[in-house]
Amino acid sequence: MAEKFRMENGLLLSDGHTLVEFADGCAAGGGLIPGVHEVDAVVPCPDCEAEHRVSSAQVIPTAHNITISEVEPEDEPGN
């Protein structure tokens, strides 16, 4: 499946991952799953070898046109 891109506020975005929680009480509890998933979808667990039903889902977009040109140094403690 081809990745779908969109422009928002000057950012080139795609729906790269979904933050999920599992309905069946998996010890892992959920996590980031590649792709777009909705509640009640059955997805592979990122931490165990089983599949789980999604109880909550939040799609997290990935920005593709960001360039970091300079990193500011952290303030030293006490400043």
C-alpha positions in Angstrom: 0.0 0.0 0.0 1.4 3.4 -1.0 2.0 5.9 1.8 -0.4 8.9 1.7 1.1 12.4 2.3 -0.6 15.7 3.2 0.5 19.2 3.9 -0.4 20.8 7.2 1.1 24.1 8.4 4.0 23.7 6.1 4.8 20.1 7.2 4.7 17.2 4.8 2.9 14.5 7.0 2.0 10.9 6.7 0.2 8.7 9.2 3.2 6.6 10.2 2.2 4.9 13.5 -0.7 4.4 15.9 -0.4 4.6 19.7 -2.7 1.8 20.9 -3.9 0.2 24.1 -5.1 -3.4 24.1 -8.5 -4.6 25.3 -7.4 -8.0 26.5 -5.0 -7.0 29.3 -1.7 -7.9 27.6 1.1 -7.4 30.0 2.8 -5.1 27.4 -0.3 -2.8 27.6 0.1 -1.4 24.1 2.5 0.8 22.3 3.4 2.1 18.9 2.2 0.0 16.0 3.3 0.8 12.4 0.4 2.0 10.2 -3.1 3.3 10.9 -5.3 1.2 13.2 -8.7 1.8 14.7 -10.5 0.7 17.8 -11.5 -3.0 17.6 -8.8 -3.8 15.0 -6.7 -6.9 15.8 -3.0 -6.1 15.5 0.3 -7.8 16.3 1.8 -6.9 19.7 5.1 -5.0 19.6 6.3 -6.8 22.8 4.9 -10.4 22.6 4.2 -12.8 19.7 0.4 -12.6 20.1 -2.2 -10.4 18.4 -4.6 -8.2 20.4 -7.8 -6.2 20.0 -7.3 -2.4 20.2 -9.3 -0.7 22.9 -8.0 2.9 22.1 -6.0 4.3 19.3 -4.3 7.6 18.5 -2.7 8.0 15.0 0.6 9.8 15.3 1.7 11.6 12.1 5.3 11.5 10.8 6.8 14.7 9.4 9.0 14.1 6.4 10.4 17.6 5.6 12.1 18.6 8.8 15.8 19.4 8.8 17.8 20.0 12.0 20.6 22.4 11.1 22.0 23.3 14.5 21.6 21.9 18.0 21.6 24.3 20.8 23.7 23.3 23.8 21.8 22.5 27.0 22.2 24.9 29.9 24.6 23.6 32.6 23.1 22.9 36.0 23.3 26.0 38.3 22.9 28.6 35.5 
